[in-house]
Amino acid sequence: MTKDKTGRILAALDQTYGITKEGFVHSQDWQLLLAIMLSAQSTDKQVDEMLPSLWEKFPTAESVAEAPLEEIEQAIRSVGLYKNKAKNMKKCCAQIIVEHDGKVPVTMEELLTLAGVGRKTATLFLADAYGIPGVTVDTHVFRISRRIGWAKGNNPVKVEQELMKALPKEHWNRINFQLIYHGRTVCTARKCHCENCVLEAWCEKHL
């Protein structure tokens, strides 16, 4: 794909979805990390609505680590996979306290050692907390980036590498939420609403 074509696609996404994403409610880094963990297979709206009461109930990482698992589960019941997330939240906070002196680590390698933190969560955390550029590949990013010709890889890791080569670094962080919004509303897994798609002119539909 030419730089001109990529530039036109990026401009269309910027105009449609904006260049900044409103962050999750938090005042401390560990809260941001848990919020991102909670957002997996849940909507940002579901998570945002729950966070104020969650932080009121658990104001410190220690309070999460020491809480009975059932209390954490009850507090996050409104999000998907809440039982597994509660277990990971409790263990993750314990790791932060014991292994990292109460501070969330700031490297990808260390973040990936925490319970419930995969590459996508770690990349989003580093981007939101510190502005460190990174591309996250979920099902929407994977599907759309292949359809418009940015990537051909057959797994998220390969597509991530291709996108980092294809896109200017200053667009890495915002491409994450732009393609997710586009995939949820227009270019869905079940049906492509091409008549409403700002990327229609550049889409390679045979993929």
C-alpha positions as CSV (number, residue, x, y, z in Angstrom):
1,M,0.0,0.0,0.0
2,T,1.3,3.5,-0.9
3,K,1.9,6.2,1.7
4,D,-0.7,8.3,0.0
5,K,-3.4,5.7,0.4
6,T,-2.5,5.1,4.0
7,G,-2.6,8.8,4.6
8,R,-6.0,9.1,3.1
9,I,-7.3,6.2,5.3
10,L,-5.8,7.7,8.4
11,A,-7.3,11.1,7.7
12,A,-10.7,9.6,7.2
13,L,-10.5,7.7,10.5
14,D,-9.3,10.9,12.3
15,Q,-12.2,12.9,11.0
16,T,-14.7,10.2,11.8
17,Y,-13.5,9.0,15.2
18,G,-11.3,11.8,16.5
19,I,-7.6,11.5,17.6
20,T,-8.1,11.1,21.3
21,K,-10.1,8.6,23.4
22,E,-11.6,9.5,26.8
23,G,-9.8,7.4,29.4
24,F,-11.2,5.3,32.2
25,V,-11.9,6.9,35.5
26,H,-8.8,6.5,37.7
27,S,-6.4,8.4,39.9
28,Q,-3.6,5.8,40.2
29,D,-1.8,3.6,37.8
30,W,-3.0,0.4,39.3
31,Q,-6.6,1.5,38.8
32,L,-6.0,2.2,35.1
33,L,-4.4,-1.2,34.7
34,L,-7.4,-3.0,36.3
35,A,-9.9,-0.9,34.3
36,I,-8.2,-2.0,31.1
37,M,-8.3,-5.6,32.3
38,L,-12.0,-5.2,33.1
39,S,-12.8,-3.8,29.6
40,A,-11.9,-7.1,27.9
41,Q,-15.1,-8.5,26.3
42,S,-17.1,-5.7,27.9
43,T,-17.9,-2.2,26.6
44,D,-16.1,0.9,27.9
45,K,-19.5,2.2,29.0
46,Q,-20.1,-0.8,31.2
47,V,-16.7,-0.4,32.8
48,D,-16.9,3.4,33.3
49,E,-20.3,3.1,35.0
50,M,-18.9,0.7,37.5
51,L,-15.5,2.2,38.3
52,P,-16.5,5.0,40.7
53,S,-18.2,2.6,43.1
54,L,-15.4,0.1,42.6
55,W,-12.6,2.6,43.6
56,E,-14.7,3.7,46.6
57,K,-15.0,0.1,47.8
58,F,-11.4,-0.7,47.0
59,P,-9.3,2.5,47.4
60,T,-5.9,0.9,47.4
61,A,-4.2,-2.0,45.6
62,E,-3.8,-3.6,49.1
63,S,-7.5,-3.5,49.6
64,V,-8.0,-5.5,46.4
65,A,-5.3,-8.0,47.2
66,E,-6.6,-8.6,50.7
67,A,-10.4,-8.7,49.8
68,P,-12.3,-11.9,49.8
69,L,-12.7,-13.1,46.2
70,E,-16.5,-13.1,46.5
71,E,-16.5,-9.3,47.4
72,I,-14.5,-8.5,44.2
73,E,-16.8,-10.7,42.1
74,Q,-19.9,-8.9,43.5
75,A,-18.4,-5.5,42.8
76,I,-17.7,-6.3,39.1
77,R,-20.7,-8.5,38.3
78,S,-21.9,-6.2,35.5
79,V,-18.9,-6.9,33.2
80,G,-18.2,-10.1,31.2
81,L,-16.2,-12.9,32.7
82,Y,-16.3,-11.3,36.1
83,K,-15.3,-14.4,38.1
84,N,-12.0,-14.9,36.2
85,K,-11.4,-11.1,36.2
86,A,-11.9,-10.9,39.9
87,K,-9.3,-13.7,40.5
88,N,-6.8,-11.9,38.2
89,M,-7.4,-8.6,39.9
90,K,-6.7,-10.0,43.3
91,K,-3.5,-11.8,42.2
92,C,-2.3,-8.9,40.1
93,C,-2.6,-6.4,43.0
94,A,-0.8,-8.8,45.3
95,Q,2.0,-9.1,42.7
96,I,2.3,-5.3,42.4
97,I,2.6,-4.9,46.1
98,V,5.0,-7.8,46.8
99,E,7.1,-7.9,43.6
100,H,7.1,-4.3,42.5
101,D,7.0,-2.3,45.8
102,G,3.4,-1.2,45.1
103,K,4.1,0.4,41.8
104,V,2.9,-0.9,38.4
105,P,5.9,-1.9,36.3
106,V,6.6,0.2,33.2
107,T,8.1,-2.3,30.8
108,M,6.2,-4.7,28.5
109,E,8.2,-7.7,29.9
110,E,7.4,-7.0,33.5
111,L,3.7,-6.2,32.8
112,L,3.3,-9.5,31.1
113,T,4.3,-11.3,34.3
114,L,1.2,-9.9,36.1
115,A,-2.0,-12.0,36.4
116,G,-4.5,-11.2,33.7
117,V,-2.2,-8.9,31.7
118,G,-1.7,-10.0,28.1
119,R,0.1,-8.1,25.4
120,K,-3.0,-6.1,24.4
121,T,-3.7,-4.9,28.0
122,A,0.0,-4.1,28.5
123,T,0.2,-2.1,25.3
124,L,-2.9,-0.1,26.1
125,F,-1.7,0.6,29.6
126,L,1.7,1.9,28.5
127,A,-0.1,4.1,25.9
128,D,-2.7,5.5,28.2
129,A,-0.4,5.9,31.3
130,Y,2.8,7.1,29.6
131,G,2.0,7.8,26.0
132,I,4.3,5.0,24.8
133,P,3.4,4.2,21.2
134,G,2.0,0.7,20.6
135,V,-0.4,-1.2,18.4
136,T,-3.0,-3.5,19.9
137,V,-4.7,-6.1,17.7
138,D,-8.1,-7.3,18.8
139,T,-10.6,-9.0,16.5
140,H,-11.7,-5.7,15.0
141,V,-8.2,-4.4,14.3
142,F,-7.2,-7.8,12.9
143,R,-10.2,-8.0,10.5
144,I,-10.2,-4.4,9.3
145,S,-6.5,-4.0,8.8
146,R,-6.5,-7.1,6.5
147,R,-9.5,-5.9,4.6
148,I,-8.0,-2.5,3.7
149,G,-4.6,-4.0,2.9
150,W,-2.4,-2.9,5.8
151,A,-1.7,-6.5,6.8
152,K,-1.8,-10.0,5.6
153,G,-0.7,-11.9,8.7
154,N,-2.7,-14.8,9.9
155,N,-2.3,-14.1,13.7
156,P,-2.4,-11.0,15.9
157,V,1.3,-10.9,16.5
158,K,2.1,-10.8,12.8
159,V,-0.6,-8.2,12.1
160,E,0.8,-6.1,14.9
161,Q,4.2,-6.1,13.4
162,E,2.8,-5.3,9.9
163,L,0.8,-2.4,11.3
164,M,3.8,-0.9,13.0
165,K,5.7,-0.9,9.7
166,A,2.7,0.4,7.7
167,L,1.6,3.3,10.0
168,P,3.4,6.4,11.2
169,K,4.3,6.0,14.9
170,E,2.2,9.0,15.9
171,H,-0.9,7.1,14.7
172,W,-0.2,3.8,16.6
173,N,-2.1,4.6,19.8
174,R,-5.2,6.1,18.2
175,I,-5.6,3.4,15.5
176,N,-6.4,1.0,18.4
177,F,-9.6,2.7,19.3
178,Q,-10.5,4.0,15.8
179,L,-10.6,0.5,14.3
180,I,-12.4,-0.9,17.3
181,Y,-15.1,1.8,17.0
182,H,-15.3,1.2,13.3
183,G,-15.5,-2.6,13.7
184,R,-18.3,-2.3,16.3
185,T,-20.5,0.0,14.3
186,V,-19.8,-0.3,10.6
187,C,-17.4,-3.1,9.6
188,T,-18.8,-5.8,11.9
189,A,-17.9,-9.4,11.9
190,R,-21.4,-10.5,10.9
191,K,-22.0,-7.9,8.2
192,C,-20.1,-5.1,6.4
193,H,-22.3,-2.0,6.2
194,C,-20.3,-0.7,3.2
195,E,-22.9,2.0,2.4
196,N,-22.0,3.7,5.6
197,C,-18.2,3.1,5.5
198,V,-15.7,5.9,5.2
199,L,-13.1,3.4,4.1
200,E,-15.2,1.9,1.3
201,A,-13.0,3.4,-1.4
202,W,-9.9,1.5,-0.1
203,C,-11.4,-1.7,1.1
204,E,-10.1,-5.0,-0.4
205,K,-13.3,-7.0,0.0
206,H,-11.9,-10.3,-1.2
207,L,-9.9,-10.7,2.1
